[in-house]
Amino acid sequence: MKLKQRAVLLVILIIIFIFTKVFLIDNLDTSAANREDQRAFHRMMASLRVELDPRLEHTLQSPWEIAAQWVVPREVYPEETPELGAIMHAMATKKIIKADVGYKGTQLKALLILEGGQKVVFKPKRYSRDYVVEGEPYAGYDRHNAEVAAFHLDRILGFRRAPLVVGRFVNLRTEIKPVATEQLLSTFLTLGNNTCFYGKCYYCRETEPACADGDLMEGSVTLWLPDVWPLQKHRHPWGRTYREGKLARWEYDDSYCDAVKKTSPYDSGPRLLDIVDTAVFDYLIGNADRHHYESFQDDEGASMLILLDNAKSFGNPTLDERSILAPLYQCCIIRVSTWNRLNYLKNGVLKSALKSATAHDPISPVLSDSHLEALDQRLLSILATVKQCTDQFGTDAVLVEDRMTLSHL
């Protein structure tokens, strides 16, 4: 065979090799990843209903120790959590040994210490389930039931970045007042036959207390993250100004994401994809109030964006605040795993999954039917937004692989 023919043959073989690598092997890898996404989805659906059960089998550890050991840089809890029911049962029932005003913030809350030394944040009921919060998308008091629903949505989406939350009824007269600090106790009052308190916070007023039904108050408790994982607060790049007539740059500059991508920690690592995931999460729950966010300290952008403080959600089921999705439609990127999960949740699956996940919560029903219906409608809007991106830029540019091996050892 002549040298020229050999060279041509070699070129053909190289092209065939490259074709095989790119279009066959890589497609097999992608298919394998997609199959794993589907298996993960089925595992989640199989463990969706969490029955609150005090039993902890095969361990001598307390529920608080188990929950603390779950936390790693990219997850608050692992995919498989057979102890979750026992931990949430403890959160909903363990004796309160101390009660204090909540940590600093704009909304009313109380900091409780449960038997065994575990800190939780208690948010009281302010609205009935079918109350519609009118006005700006961030208007109104915190919604305790929104914290519960948001935690279970975090499970359903497979993010696992929200601290554990469960509903709880507390007797203010017998459980809180005897162990309350003077600062908290000074904010108690009685209106009619109802015991109320207004706490200490930026917007806390004696004229706007939270009131129990008699002495029994419904609320949510959020598990405090372990002290060995200190938090760092960040300004959200898509945060609002909260000033009438003054827009943030992202609200008028369609190329804003290009500037964000040049800024640490969004110029490398998973943080920008976390921002997009969070936009999806917040749009589904109707949360337009994530002006800041938390990660673990000294993480150099590697740890997750923690989904804290989700109570400004599920206020108005008829309001779909599209601006919440700005990180998605301005950056036009999303994790493949997130995209796959959203597609698995189409056709009423999301609504059904969240209803099932919250069915055993002490304050069930957690959401009204109108809010559950709104979830499915908002999901369709998210899918349509991603399709617009892929139509414009192509699937390979929009769907980003970002799979990390996580360890709980």
C-alpha positions as CSV (number, residue, x, y, z in Angstrom):
1,M,0.0,0.0,0.0
2,K,1.4,3.4,-1.0
3,L,2.3,5.9,1.6
4,K,-0.5,8.3,0.5
5,Q,-3.1,5.5,0.8
6,R,-1.8,4.6,4.2
7,A,-2.1,8.2,5.4
8,V,-5.7,8.4,4.1
9,L,-6.6,5.2,5.8
10,L,-5.0,6.4,9.1
11,V,-7.0,9.6,8.9
12,I,-10.2,7.6,8.3
13,L,-9.5,5.4,11.3
14,I,-8.9,8.4,13.5
15,I,-12.2,10.0,12.3
16,I,-14.0,6.7,13.1
17,F,-12.4,6.6,16.6
18,I,-13.3,10.2,17.3
19,F,-16.9,9.5,16.1
20,T,-17.1,6.5,18.3
21,K,-15.8,8.3,21.3
22,V,-18.0,11.4,20.9
23,F,-21.2,9.9,19.6
24,L,-21.3,6.4,21.1
25,I,-19.2,6.2,24.3
26,D,-20.2,9.7,25.5
27,N,-23.8,8.9,24.7
28,L,-23.5,5.7,26.7
29,D,-22.1,7.8,29.6
30,T,-24.9,10.3,29.4
31,S,-27.5,7.5,29.2
32,A,-25.9,5.9,32.3
33,A,-26.1,9.2,34.1
34,N,-29.7,9.7,33.0
35,R,-30.5,6.2,34.2
36,E,-29.0,6.9,37.6
37,D,-31.1,10.1,37.8
38,Q,-34.2,8.0,37.1
39,R,-33.2,5.5,39.7
40,A,-32.6,8.3,42.2
41,F,-36.0,9.7,41.4
42,H,-37.7,6.3,42.1
43,R,-35.8,5.9,45.3
44,M,-37.0,9.3,46.4
45,M,-40.6,8.5,45.5
46,A,-40.4,5.2,47.4
47,S,-39.3,7.0,50.6
48,L,-41.5,10.0,50.2
49,R,-43.9,9.5,53.1
50,V,-42.2,10.1,56.4
51,E,-44.1,8.6,59.3
52,L,-43.1,10.2,62.6
53,D,-41.9,7.3,64.6
54,P,-39.9,7.6,67.9
55,R,-38.0,4.3,67.3
56,L,-34.3,4.5,66.3
57,E,-33.2,1.0,65.3
58,H,-29.6,-0.3,65.0
59,T,-28.0,2.7,66.7
60,L,-27.4,4.0,70.2
61,Q,-27.0,7.6,69.0
62,S,-29.5,10.3,69.7
63,P,-31.6,11.8,66.8
64,W,-29.6,15.0,67.2
65,E,-26.3,13.2,66.8
66,I,-27.5,11.4,63.7
67,A,-28.8,14.7,62.1
68,A,-25.5,16.5,62.9
69,Q,-23.4,13.7,61.2
70,W,-25.5,13.9,58.1
71,V,-24.2,17.4,57.2
72,V,-21.5,17.6,54.6
73,P,-20.4,20.5,52.3
74,R,-22.9,19.6,49.6
75,E,-25.8,18.1,51.6
76,V,-27.7,18.8,54.8
77,Y,-29.0,15.2,54.8
78,P,-28.2,12.1,52.6
79,E,-30.4,10.5,49.9
80,E,-31.3,7.6,52.1
81,T,-32.6,8.6,55.5
82,P,-34.3,5.8,57.4
83,E,-33.9,7.7,60.6
84,L,-35.7,10.8,59.3
85,G,-39.0,9.9,60.8
86,A,-37.4,9.5,64.3
87,I,-35.6,12.8,64.0
88,M,-38.7,14.7,63.0
89,H,-40.7,13.0,65.7
90,A,-38.2,14.2,68.2
91,M,-38.4,17.7,66.8
92,A,-42.2,17.7,67.1
93,T,-42.4,16.2,70.6
94,K,-39.2,16.5,72.7
95,K,-39.6,18.6,75.8
96,I,-38.7,22.3,75.5
97,I,-36.1,23.2,78.2
98,K,-35.5,26.8,77.2
99,A,-37.2,29.4,75.1
100,D,-35.7,32.7,73.9
101,V,-36.3,35.4,71.3
102,G,-35.2,34.5,67.8
103,Y,-31.9,35.3,66.2
104,K,-31.8,38.7,64.5
105,G,-33.9,39.1,61.5
106,T,-37.0,40.9,60.2
107,Q,-39.7,38.3,61.2
108,L,-41.1,36.9,64.4
109,K,-39.6,33.7,65.6
110,A,-38.5,32.0,68.8
111,L,-35.3,30.0,69.6
112,L,-36.1,26.8,71.5
113,I,-33.8,24.4,73.1
114,L,-35.1,20.8,73.2
115,E,-34.3,18.0,75.5
116,G,-30.8,16.8,74.7
117,G,-29.6,20.3,73.9
118,Q,-30.8,20.6,70.4
119,K,-31.6,24.2,69.1
120,V,-34.6,24.7,66.8
121,V,-36.3,27.8,65.4
122,F,-40.0,28.1,66.0
123,K,-42.1,30.1,63.6
124,P,-45.7,30.7,64.7
125,K,-48.9,30.4,62.6
126,R,-50.0,33.8,61.3
127,Y,-52.4,32.9,58.5
128,S,-55.0,30.2,57.7
129,R,-54.2,27.8,54.9
130,D,-56.5,29.5,52.3
131,Y,-55.5,33.1,53.2
132,V,-54.1,34.9,50.1
133,V,-51.3,37.4,50.8
134,E,-51.9,40.4,48.5
135,G,-49.4,43.0,47.3
136,E,-45.7,42.6,46.5
137,P,-44.5,39.0,46.0
138,Y,-42.5,39.4,49.3
139,A,-45.3,40.9,51.3
140,G,-46.8,39.6,54.5
141,Y,-45.7,37.8,57.6
142,D,-43.6,34.6,57.4
143,R,-45.7,31.5,56.7
144,H,-44.8,28.6,59.1
145,N,-46.5,26.0,56.8
146,A,-44.3,27.3,53.9
147,E,-41.2,26.2,55.8
148,V,-42.6,22.7,56.1
149,A,-43.7,22.5,52.5
150,A,-40.4,23.9,51.2
151,F,-38.3,21.3,53.1
152,H,-40.3,18.5,51.5
153,L,-40.0,20.1,48.1
154,D,-36.2,20.2,48.6
155,R,-36.4,16.4,49.2
156,I,-38.5,15.9,46.1
157,L,-36.2,18.0,43.9
158,G,-33.2,16.0,45.2
159,F,-31.3,19.1,46.3
160,R,-31.1,18.2,50.0
161,R,-29.9,21.7,50.9
162,A,-32.7,22.7,53.3
163,P,-32.5,22.2,57.0
164,L,-35.0,19.7,58.5
165,V,-38.5,21.2,59.3
166,V,-41.6,19.8,60.9
167,G,-44.8,21.2,62.1
168,R,-45.5,21.3,65.9
169,F,-48.1,22.4,68.3
170,V,-46.9,24.1,71.5
171,N,-48.8,25.1,74.6
172,L,-47.5,28.6,75.4
173,R,-48.7,28.5,79.0
174,T,-47.3,25.2,80.0
175,E,-44.4,24.6,77.6
176,I,-43.0,28.0,76.8
177,K,-43.6,30.5,79.6
178,P,-42.1,28.4,82.4
179,V,-38.8,28.1,80.5
180,A,-38.8,31.5,78.7
181,T,-36.1,34.1,79.1
182,E,-37.1,37.4,80.6
183,Q,-36.7,39.0,77.2
184,L,-39.1,36.7,75.5
185,L,-41.5,36.6,78.5
186,S,-41.8,40.4,78.4
187,T,-43.4,40.2,74.9
188,F,-46.3,37.9,76.1
189,L,-49.8,39.3,76.3
190,T,-53.4,38.1,76.3
191,L,-56.0,39.1,73.7
192,G,-59.4,37.8,74.6
193,N,-58.9,34.2,75.7
194,N,-55.8,33.8,73.5
195,T,-52.2,33.9,74.7
196,C,-50.0,35.8,72.3
197,F,-46.4,37.0,71.9
198,Y,-44.6,39.4,69.6
199,G,-40.9,38.7,70.3
200,K,-37.9,40.7,69.2
201,C,-37.2,41.4,65.5
202,Y,-36.9,44.3,63.0
203,Y,-40.7,44.2,62.3
204,C,-41.9,42.9,65.6
205,R,-44.6,45.1,67.1
206,E,-46.7,44.8,70.3
207,T,-49.6,45.7,68.0
208,E,-49.0,42.7,65.7
209,P,-48.5,39.7,68.0
210,A,-48.9,36.0,67.0
211,C,-51.7,34.5,68.9
212,A,-52.5,30.9,69.9
213,D,-55.9,29.3,69.9
214,G,-56.3,29.7,73.6
215,D,-52.9,28.5,74.8
216,L,-52.2,26.1,71.9
217,M,-50.1,27.5,69.1
218,E,-49.4,25.9,65.7
219,G,-46.0,26.5,64.2
220,S,-43.0,25.0,62.5
221,V,-39.7,24.0,64.0
222,T,-36.5,24.1,61.9
223,L,-33.5,22.1,63.0
224,W,-30.4,24.3,63.8
225,L,-27.4,23.3,61.8
226,P,-24.4,22.0,63.8
227,D,-22.2,24.7,65.3
228,V,-19.2,22.9,63.7
229,W,-20.5,24.2,60.4
230,P,-20.5,28.0,60.8
231,L,-22.4,29.9,58.1
232,Q,-21.3,32.7,55.9
233,K,-23.8,35.2,54.5
234,H,-23.7,36.4,50.9
235,R,-25.5,39.1,49.0
236,H,-27.6,37.4,46.4
237,P,-26.5,38.6,42.9
238,W,-30.1,38.7,41.8
239,G,-31.4,40.4,45.0
240,R,-34.0,43.1,44.9
241,T,-33.5,46.7,46.1
242,Y,-36.8,46.8,48.1
243,R,-36.9,50.5,47.2
244,E,-39.8,51.8,45.1
245,G,-38.7,53.2,41.8
246,K,-35.1,51.8,42.1
247,L,-34.3,48.7,40.1
248,A,-31.4,46.4,40.6
249,R,-29.1,46.0,37.6
250,W,-30.4,42.5,36.7
251,E,-33.9,44.0,36.4
252,Y,-33.0,46.1,33.3
253,D,-29.7,44.6,32.0
254,D,-30.3,41.4,30.0
255,S,-26.6,40.8,29.8
256,Y,-26.2,40.9,33.6
257,C,-25.3,37.2,33.9
258,D,-22.1,37.8,31.8
259,A,-20.9,40.2,34.6
260,V,-21.8,37.7,37.3
261,K,-19.8,35.0,35.6
262,K,-16.7,37.1,35.9
263,T,-17.1,37.6,39.7
264,S,-16.0,35.1,42.4
265,P,-17.4,32.7,43.4
266,Y,-19.6,32.5,40.3
267,D,-16.6,32.4,37.8
268,S,-15.8,28.8,38.7
269,G,-17.2,25.9,40.8
270,P,-20.8,25.0,41.5
271,R,-22.1,28.2,43.0
272,L,-23.8,29.7,39.9
273,L,-25.5,26.4,39.2
274,D,-26.7,26.4,42.8
275,I,-28.1,29.9,42.2
276,V,-30.0,28.6,39.2
277,D,-31.3,25.6,41.2
278,T,-32.4,28.0,43.9
279,A,-34.3,30.1,41.4
280,V,-36.2,27.0,40.2
281,F,-36.9,26.2,43.9
282,D,-38.0,29.7,44.8
283,Y,-40.2,30.1,41.7
284,L,-42.0,26.9,42.5
285,I,-42.8,28.1,46.1
286,G,-43.3,31.7,45.1
287,N,-40.4,33.1,47.2
288,A,-39.2,36.4,45.9
289,D,-37.4,37.4,49.1
290,R,-34.0,35.7,48.8
291,H,-32.0,38.9,49.0
292,H,-29.1,37.1,50.8
293,Y,-28.1,33.4,51.1
294,E,-25.9,31.3,53.3
295,S,-23.1,28.8,52.6
296,F,-20.6,27.3,54.9
297,Q,-17.6,29.5,55.8
298,D,-14.3,29.4,54.1
299,D,-15.6,27.2,51.3
300,E,-14.2,29.2,48.3
301,G,-17.4,28.6,46.5
302,A,-17.4,24.8,46.8
303,S,-20.1,24.2,49.4
304,M,-23.8,24.4,48.6
305,L,-26.1,27.3,48.8
306,I,-28.1,26.4,51.8
307,L,-31.9,26.8,51.4
308,L,-32.6,28.7,54.7
309,D,-35.6,30.9,55.6
310,N,-38.2,29.8,53.1
311,A,-41.2,31.2,54.9
312,K,-42.0,34.1,52.5
313,S,-43.5,31.4,50.2
314,F,-46.9,30.0,49.2
315,G,-48.5,33.4,49.8
316,N,-50.5,33.8,46.6
317,P,-51.2,30.8,44.4
318,T,-52.4,33.0,41.5
319,L,-49.2,35.1,41.4
320,D,-46.4,33.6,39.3
321,E,-43.5,36.0,39.8
322,R,-41.4,35.4,36.7
323,S,-38.6,37.6,37.8
324,I,-37.6,34.9,40.4
325,L,-36.4,32.9,37.4
326,A,-34.0,35.6,36.2
327,P,-30.9,33.6,37.0
328,L,-32.3,30.8,34.7
329,Y,-33.4,32.9,31.7
330,Q,-30.5,35.3,31.9
331,C,-27.7,32.7,32.2
332,C,-29.5,30.0,30.3
333,I,-27.8,27.1,32.1
334,I,-29.1,24.4,34.4
335,R,-27.8,21.1,35.8
336,V,-28.7,18.0,33.7
337,S,-29.8,16.3,37.0
338,T,-32.1,19.2,37.8
339,W,-33.6,19.2,34.3
340,N,-34.1,15.4,34.5
341,R,-35.8,15.7,37.9
342,L,-38.1,18.5,36.7
343,N,-39.2,16.4,33.7
344,Y,-40.0,13.4,36.0
345,L,-42.3,15.6,38.0
346,K,-44.5,16.7,35.1
347,N,-48.1,15.7,34.6
348,G,-49.3,16.2,38.2
349,V,-46.5,14.2,39.8
350,L,-45.1,17.2,41.7
351,K,-48.4,18.1,43.3
352,S,-49.1,14.5,44.2
353,A,-45.6,14.0,45.6
354,L,-45.7,17.1,47.8
355,K,-49.1,16.2,49.1
356,S,-47.9,12.7,50.0
357,A,-44.7,13.9,51.5
358,T,-46.5,16.2,53.9
359,A,-49.4,13.9,54.8
360,H,-47.9,12.7,58.1
361,D,-46.8,16.1,59.3
362,P,-48.4,17.1,62.6
363,I,-49.9,20.2,61.0
364,S,-51.2,18.4,57.9
365,P,-52.8,19.5,55.6
366,V,-49.8,21.7,55.1
367,L,-50.9,23.5,51.9
368,S,-54.3,24.3,50.3
369,D,-55.2,22.6,47.0
370,S,-54.8,25.9,45.2
371,H,-51.1,26.1,46.2
372,L,-50.6,22.5,45.1
373,E,-52.2,23.2,41.8
374,A,-49.9,26.3,41.4
375,L,-46.8,24.1,41.7
376,D,-47.7,22.1,38.7
377,Q,-48.4,25.3,36.6
378,R,-45.1,26.9,37.6
379,L,-43.3,23.7,36.7
380,L,-44.6,24.0,33.2
381,S,-43.3,27.6,33.0
382,I,-39.8,26.5,34.1
383,L,-39.7,23.7,31.5
384,A,-40.8,26.2,28.8
385,T,-38.1,28.7,29.9
386,V,-35.4,26.0,29.6
387,K,-36.8,25.1,26.1
388,Q,-36.5,28.7,25.0
389,C,-32.8,28.6,26.1
390,T,-32.1,25.3,24.3
391,D,-33.8,26.6,21.1
392,Q,-31.6,29.7,21.2
393,F,-28.2,28.3,22.4
394,G,-28.5,24.6,21.9
395,T,-28.8,21.7,24.4
396,D,-25.1,21.3,25.0
397,A,-24.7,24.9,26.1
398,V,-27.7,25.0,28.4
399,L,-27.7,21.6,30.1
400,V,-24.6,21.4,32.2
401,E,-23.2,18.2,33.8
402,D,-22.3,18.8,37.5
403,R,-22.3,15.5,39.3
404,M,-20.3,15.3,42.5
405,T,-19.4,12.2,44.5
406,L,-20.7,12.9,48.0
407,S,-19.4,11.1,51.1
408,H,-21.0,10.7,54.5
409,L,-18.1,8.7,55.9
